[in-house]
Amino acid sequence: MIAALLLAGAIAGDMPPRSVTVSTPRGEHRIAVRTDASGAPVVAAPQLITALDGSVKVTPEWADVTIAQQGFRFLLGAPLYLFNDKLQALAAPVMVSRDTLFLPFQFVAEVLPTFLSERYRYDRRNGRLVEDRSRLLAERGSGGRGGRLRAGHVVTVDAGHGGVDAGNPGMYFPRGVREKDITLKVALLLRDELRRRGVAVRMTRTTDTLIALGERGSYCSESCDLFVSLHVNALGRRPGFTEQRGFETYFLAEAKTEDAERVARMENDALRFETESDQAATLSGIDFIVKDLQLNEHLRESARLAELVQGGLGRVHTGPDLGVRQAGFMVLTTARRPAILVEMGYATNPRDARFMASAAGQRSIAASVADAVVEYLAEYERKTGGRADPGLSAR
């Protein structure tokens, strides 16, 4: 036991940071790293457990901490804990001071990344505990056998607007920032998140340039699985228009509400920046798709993808969940695979705008959408035995 304690102390001997950043799909939390009476680095358990969406129960002798549905039982006043009914050593004792439970910093830097490695990793250089659910989702998608998504998945990511088409003016974005800037930043982050999860990505644009609506969907053709278009919502000036906030995810079908029609008109207004030939091709495409909805084999899969994305955003977004909706978006007409359009929030609402313009908000949106895409692909593989191309029987 003494040897184990010495070993644990040696492992934890690196100089700890002054604070640790906990990064999850729900956002980021910075937690101060303090020292106990012996000089050992510790963190306040309530802050850490809240950031990790866990729970804690403290009795006179034990502190029971649950994180990611896994239980850790700490013996108060001792450098010991139980995990999976096995006694483990810590570099410092677990203490309660002024009614606050403090855990050794080693729990953040070593214990969680070791025992819950499928979910957490610790970036020692930057002092960050990062929650990465992609491997966990991939394993669930393979029936929990520790497998991965099949190789070769390709997702097209579309950053809405661009170039002379700035999108909506971004009333509450920082000066000079428009919708086209926010969609591009999130799209690039989403690309990186998907690639990190083993999914290949095709971008409609990576710079501030205009891509015709009718051409965007064509980036997702035979070799592509899914099409995801990112946008920012807005309302015209009217009484109370700055109070409306929230996020919603659309798939291509005839609009069922006036608000869905309004959003489609707003996004389709980008046609005015295109040539007459571009407009003609796009309009003929939407007429065909909407009329042929009964035969559109991707409709059900698009709706399922939208449902998963909406659910993922609900875990990280600061605004209300406005639900999955359908409307006639021209940008989705030429995608020959399941396709969705995400309205990430309202630029005409101060709180939504702050969230979308912040680096943390953009990262959490990108990570949650990436998780949803991986979950969809894993779910589809499970249903079809790994067959390629969602919604199709063959290429």
Number of C-alpha atoms within 10 A of each C-alpha: 9 8 9 13 17 14 15 19 17 11 12 21 13 9 7 18 17 12 15 24 20 22 21 23 25 24 19 19 19 15 17 17 17 18 15 17 6 8 9 19 24 24 23 20 20 16 17 22 15 13 19 22 14 16 17 17 10 15 9 8 10 15 21 16 18 17 16 12 10 12 17 16 20 25 18 21 13 15 19 18 21 15 13 10 10 7 12 17 20 24 24 24 22 24 22 17 10 6 7 12 19 23 26 26 24 22 16 22 21 17 17 18 19 15 12 15 16 17 18 23 19 22 14 13 7 11 18 21 23 19 20 21 20 24 20 18 24 26 18 19 25 19 12 12 10 12 14 19 24 16 10 13 18 20 25 25 28 27 28 31 28 23 14 13 21 19 23 21 15 26 19 19 22 12 8 9 15 23 27 27 22 23 25 23 19 26 27 18 19 25 23 18 22 23 15 13 20 20 21 18 20 16 18 23 19 15 14 16 15 19 19 20 27 24 18 25 25 20 20 27 15 12 15 24 24 27 28 27 23 22 26 26 26 24 19 9 9 7 7 8 13 19 14 18 24 21 23 25 27 29 29 27 23 17 19 11 11 10 12 19 16 14 21 19 15 16 21 15 13 22 19 10 17 17 10 10 8 15 19 13 14 20 15 13 17 21 13 11 20 17 12 12 14 10 9 17 17 20 18 13 21 22 22 17 26 30 21 21 25 26 19 22 28 21 15 17 24 20 19 15 18 15 15 21 22 22 24 24 26 28 28 32 27 22 26 20 29 29 29 30 25 23 21 28 27 29 28 25 23 17 18 27 24 17 22 27 22 14 12 18 23 21 22 28 28 24 29 27 25 26 28 23 23 25 24 24 26 23 20 19 19 16 11 14 10 17 14 21 22 22 18 14 10 8 7
